[in-house]
Amino acid sequence: MLPFNKNLQPFARELRKNPTEAERQLWGKIRRKQLNGYQFYRQKNIGNFIVDFYCPAARLVIEVDGGQHYAVPGRAEDQKRDDHLADLGLTVIRFSDREIFQNMEGVLENILRFL
């Protein structure tokens, strides 16, 4: 069982209620075991982080990144987060909002490589 911070539960719930447009579009393609029968969860609390999407069977975390993730402070925080998740035995893959909007099929093909 993965560790989680119960204090983050209200924040995760709020994030589920208010997804970004890119998260909403990707969720529409991977929810309800649409992707090769794999179950995904969104805004999953893992450790001290809330990840965008998580597939427990593949131990796969999917992050959808907006512009703030490409500034130096954002990249540093993302690296720290990815390293922590990797220490838990998870694989993290990241997609930009733009990739989701412009190349959904390519994004889904990339995800399938990790399942």
N, C-alpha and C positions, 0 to 999 in steps of 0.2 A: 504494500500500500504506500502511495506517495504521501509525503508530509504536506500539510496545508496549514494555513494560518486562518483560524475561524473568524478572526476580526476582519478579514477581507471579504467575507461572504456578502455583506450588504453592498459593497462596491461591485462585486462580480454580478450580483443581481441587477444593479443599476446599469452596468455595461450591457447586459443581455437585453434590457428594455430599450436601450438607445444605441444600437449598432451604427457604425459608419455605413455609408452606401456600399463601399467595397466589401465590408464584412457581410452585409446583407446579401449581396450577390453571390459571394462564395458559399455562404451558408445554404443558399437555395440549391446549390449543386451537390453539397456533401451531406446534408442532413438526411435522416431516415434511411441510413445505410445505402444511399444511392450510388456510392462509389465502391464498386466491387463488394458490397455487403459489409463494409467497415463502419462501425459506429463512431461518430464524432460527437464531442461535447464542445460547447462554445463558452467563452469566458470562464474557463476552468481555473480554480484556485489550486496552485501547486507551489508548495513552500511559501515564500513570501511574495509570490508573483501571481498575477492573473494572466493566463495565456489566452490568446484569441480562440484557438481551436486545439483540441487534444483528441487523439485516437489511442486509447489504451492498448488495443491489440497490437499495434505497431510501435507503441511508445514514441509516437510522433507528435510534435508540437508544430502548429502552423501559425505564423505571425503575419499579419497584414499591416504594412507600414505606410503611414502618411509621411508628409514632408519633414516633420520634426525629427524623424529617425535618421535623416541624412546629414544633419548638422553634427559637428564634432561631439558636443555633449551627449546627444542622442545615440550616436554610434558607440560611445564608450559605455553608456548604460546598457545598451543592447548586448554588447560583448560580455559584460559582467553577468548579465541575466542568462545569456546563452551558455556561458561556462558553468554556471550553477546548475542549470537544467541538464547539461551534459554529464555533470558529476552524479546526477540522479539516474543516469543511463538513458536519457531521452535524446532524440534527434530533433533539432530545431531547423525548420526551413522558413525562409522569409520571402514574401512577395510584396512588391510595391502596389499601392492603389492603382497606379497606371497599368501595371501588368494585369490586374484583375479586370479592369475596364476594357483593355484593348486586346487581351490575349487569354481569355478564360480557358479555351481548349488547351493551350500550352501549359497553363497553370495546373489544370487537372492532370495532364500527362505527367508533369513533373511530380505531383503528389503521388500518383500511382507508382512511380519508381521506388518510393519509400514504403509502400504497403506490402 
